[in-house]
């Protein structure tokens, strides 16, 4: 575990996690105009709320496609963006925009939770079917001797 030059904590359980954390750090520190994929930032260099929504929508698309590995990577990116976004006080002039954006984030999170529960139930059902299959094979093996 370490901290990059922007103060973002890098938690690396695996080399892949470290790569994602470094990618996030670079993404958060990039100013608009540097490249076409740079996140929008506020004056203080924190990510713009639209960047949080875009990242959450990407995460939702991956969940809807059943790409849970990518969802986990997206969540690492999103968590870093959220931490960076809320590290600075909100601008009262943008309060109504922020309120709408937070409602959108909550809506996306609710859908993500629903998809997660559905996927967990499918996995549980599959595990139960595998268990029944193993018992059947074992019973067959016992009775065929």
SEMAR-242615 format. One line per 10 residues: number of its first residue (from 0); for each residue x, y, z of C-alpha. Coordinates in nm, 2 decimals, always signed. Example, Ala and Ser with C-alpha at 12.3 -4.5 7.8 and 13.67 -1.06 7.14 Angstrom:
2
0 = +1.23/-0.45/+0.78; +1.37/-0.11/+0.71
This chain:
145
0 = +0.00/+0.00/+0.00; +0.12/+0.35/-0.08; +0.02/+0.70/-0.17; +0.08/+0.86/-0.51; +0.18/+1.22/-0.57; -0.18/+1.34/-0.55; -0.24/+1.19/-0.22; -0.46/+0.91/-0.35; -0.41/+0.59/-0.15; -0.31/+0.30/-0.36
10 = -0.42/-0.04/-0.22; -0.26/-0.32/-0.41; -0.35/-0.68/-0.32; -0.24/-0.79/-0.66; -0.03/-0.65/-0.94; -0.36/-0.60/-1.14; -0.51/-0.40/-0.85; -0.20/-0.18/-0.85; -0.23/-0.12/-1.22; -0.60/-0.02/-1.18
20 = -0.51/+0.21/-0.89; -0.23/+0.38/-1.09; -0.47/+0.42/-1.38; -0.72/+0.59/-1.15; -0.45/+0.82/-1.00; -0.35/+0.93/-1.35; -0.71/+0.97/-1.45; -0.80/+1.19/-1.15; -0.49/+1.40/-1.20; -0.54/+1.46/-1.57
30 = -0.68/+1.80/-1.67; -0.95/+1.84/-1.94; -0.79/+1.90/-2.28; -0.49/+1.68/-2.21; -0.66/+1.40/-2.39; -1.01/+1.31/-2.50; -1.07/+1.06/-2.22; -0.98/+1.29/-1.94; -1.24/+1.33/-1.67; -1.40/+1.67/-1.62
40 = -1.26/+1.84/-1.32; -1.36/+2.13/-1.09; -1.13/+2.43/-1.04; -0.96/+2.25/-0.75; -0.88/+1.95/-0.96; -1.14/+1.72/-0.81; -1.35/+1.52/-1.06; -1.67/+1.69/-1.18; -1.99/+1.51/-1.07; -2.06/+1.42/-1.43
50 = -1.75/+1.21/-1.43; -1.89/+1.02/-1.13; -2.21/+0.96/-1.32; -2.03/+0.85/-1.63; -1.82/+0.60/-1.44; -2.13/+0.47/-1.26; -2.32/+0.43/-1.59; -2.02/+0.24/-1.73; -2.03/+0.02/-1.42; -2.40/-0.04/-1.47
60 = -2.35/-0.13/-1.84; -2.09/-0.39/-1.74; -2.32/-0.53/-1.47; -2.61/-0.56/-1.72; -2.37/-0.75/-1.95; -2.28/-0.98/-1.66; -1.91/-0.88/-1.67; -1.86/-0.88/-1.30; -1.48/-0.87/-1.32; -1.51/-0.54/-1.51
70 = -1.77/-0.42/-1.25; -1.51/-0.48/-0.98; -1.25/-0.28/-1.17; -1.50/+0.00/-1.24; -1.59/+0.01/-0.87; -1.22/+0.07/-0.78; -1.21/+0.36/-1.02; -1.54/+0.50/-0.90; -1.44/+0.47/-0.53; -1.13/+0.67/-0.60
80 = -1.33/+0.94/-0.79; -1.59/+0.96/-0.51; -1.32/+1.00/-0.25; -1.14/+1.27/-0.45; -1.47/+1.45/-0.53; -1.58/+1.47/-0.17; -1.24/+1.57/-0.05; -1.33/+1.93/-0.12; -1.64/+2.12/+0.01; -1.93/+2.15/-0.24
90 = -1.99/+2.49/-0.41; -2.32/+2.62/-0.28; -2.39/+2.78/-0.63; -2.40/+2.42/-0.78; -2.62/+2.28/-0.50; -2.92/+2.21/-0.72; -2.70/+2.04/-0.99; -2.53/+1.83/-0.72; -2.87/+1.73/-0.58; -2.99/+1.61/-0.92
100 = -2.66/+1.43/-0.98; -2.67/+1.26/-0.64; -3.03/+1.14/-0.72; -2.90/+0.99/-1.05; -2.61/+0.82/-0.86; -2.86/+0.67/-0.61; -3.08/+0.55/-0.90; -2.78/+0.38/-1.06; -2.67/+0.23/-0.73; -3.02/+0.09/-0.67
110 = -3.02/-0.08/-1.01; -2.67/-0.21/-0.94; -2.79/-0.36/-0.61; -3.08/-0.52/-0.79; -2.85/-0.67/-1.05; -2.61/-0.79/-0.79; -2.89/-0.97/-0.59; -3.01/-1.13/-0.91; -2.66/-1.25/-1.01; -2.60/-1.38/-0.65
120 = -2.93/-1.58/-0.67; -2.84/-1.72/-1.01; -2.50/-1.83/-0.87; -2.66/-1.98/-0.56; -2.90/-2.18/-0.78; -2.62/-2.30/-1.00; -2.42/-2.40/-0.69; -2.72/-2.59/-0.56; -2.77/-2.77/-0.89; -2.40/-2.87/-0.90
130 = -2.43/-3.00/-0.54; -2.73/-3.21/-0.64; -2.54/-3.34/-0.94; -2.25/-3.44/-0.73; -2.48/-3.62/-0.49; -2.64/-3.81/-0.78; -2.30/-3.91/-0.92; -2.19/-4.02/-0.58; -2.51/-4.22/-0.52; -2.48/-4.38/-0.87
140 = -2.12/-4.47/-0.80; -2.21/-4.63/-0.46; -2.49/-4.83/-0.61; -2.31/-4.96/-0.92; -2.04/-5.15/-0.73
